[in-house]
Amino acid sequence: MKKSIHIIGAGLAGLSCAINLLKENNKKIILYEATSLLGGRCRSYVDKDLKCKLDNGNHLIIKAYKNTFNYLKQIKATERLIANDKTFYPFFDIKKLEVWDVKPFSFFLPWWILFSSCRPKNVSILDFIKSLKLIFAKKNETVANLLEKNTNIYNKFWKPFTIAVLNTHPNEASARLLRKIIIKILFFSKNPLQPFVVKNSLEDSLINPAIKKILKQGGRIKFNARLKKIKFKNNLANEMVFNDNSIKISENESVVLAVTPNIASKILPNLKTPKKTNCILNIHFKLSKKHKEIKIRQGSFFIGVIGGTVDWIFKKKNILSITISAANYLNSLNNNDISNLVWEDVKKVFNLKTCEKPKYKIIREKMATFVQSPKELFRKPSMHTKYKNIYLAGDWIDTGLPATIEGAITSGYNVANYIKKI
């Protein structure tokens, strides 16, 4: 009789866990999703107002995301990503009206910093050498503690890099976690920072191919199955209670909670999890013929922005998508005020004079990630719980990685690899 693996939550952590267990002939994989949509924070939907498909957010995937590319290979979706023609990140400074490219082309070590054409404008090699103090970061130090503020390298490189990767302002962001990312990138074989984006949608690239593979190989997916509680006996989970039914769990079966930390802590009341969260705000503008002047640099699909409200601008066909990370400071503003602030930035980036604001949709992910500060990192649990047959997966689990797509997929793989051995 096959041993059932019950995976609660069908975001990337749950999907990657399921995908990695499919080849285990003695295991029956069952995914439970509380809603009618799979993907967690990687969702796509058809918006009724803009009358087109939108992603709930924008995600840059870099070549150093080893497990993400393994996952894409497993679900046969590698070709559903597209990359910049070359490894470069175009930037625009709204306050100084300056443009430059960061070109981290390196093999093995960051030789690119030796070339002024590859560094941010007015940033020297010496500036990067001074930043080596990050390598010696202590457990409780933040990025802003170690780096000198109001310098070109801080404003043009470390601040946008920290906010993009950690969704946390340098004043709070863990310097030690950023160090781990830097080291991971430094010793990646070739072009670790080459950026990729999804070709059509998050759903088309990361979710639908996984669903197809899971169902084809005998896995099951239950939609609208919201887990309310788990009953225990002798330090083991023995029953899952859903909104409309209960499922008994035998002693040799496993439960993977691939859910958000607030849900996990309700199911397992004594579980220590990160508490403080940061918002990511995305605004999608539907462009018309009036906006034909809006063009992203040839060879790229995005542009980074500093000195304004906007962090990143992506363009896909007639949709201009804006991402603002660590956006808690905007929570008190209404959508109209936010759209006005953002559109003013867009006008400066693309040198638009009288271009009117198009129709838009704002998506606020108020609890997109936890604040990746030293204090909150201390609250990250391991995949193991005090119950012998319950495991945790998600971008908030202690994998040594930040709360990113790579962090979520890695956590799913880690749980799957452990379950294979038992």
Protein Blocks (a to p, Z undefined) as FASTA:
>chain_A
ZZddddehjafklmmmmmmmmmmmkbccddddfblbehijmccdddfklopacdfbdcdd
dfklmmlmmmmmmnopmlmpccdfbacdddddfklopacddddfbghiafklmpmklmce
hiafklmmmmmmmmmpcfklcfklmpcghifklmmmmmmmmmmmnopafklmcfklmmmm
mmmmmmgfbhkllccddfkbmmlmmmmmmmmmmmmnopacdehiacfbdcdeehiafbdc
dfkbccdddfkbccdddbdfklmmmmmmmlccdfbdcddddddddddfklmmpccdehia
bdcdehilblbdcdehjaccdddehkllmmmpcfklmmmmmmmmmmmmnopaklccdddd
ddddfklpacddfklmmmpccfbdfbfkbccedjkbcehpacdfklmmmmmmmmmmmmmm
ZZ
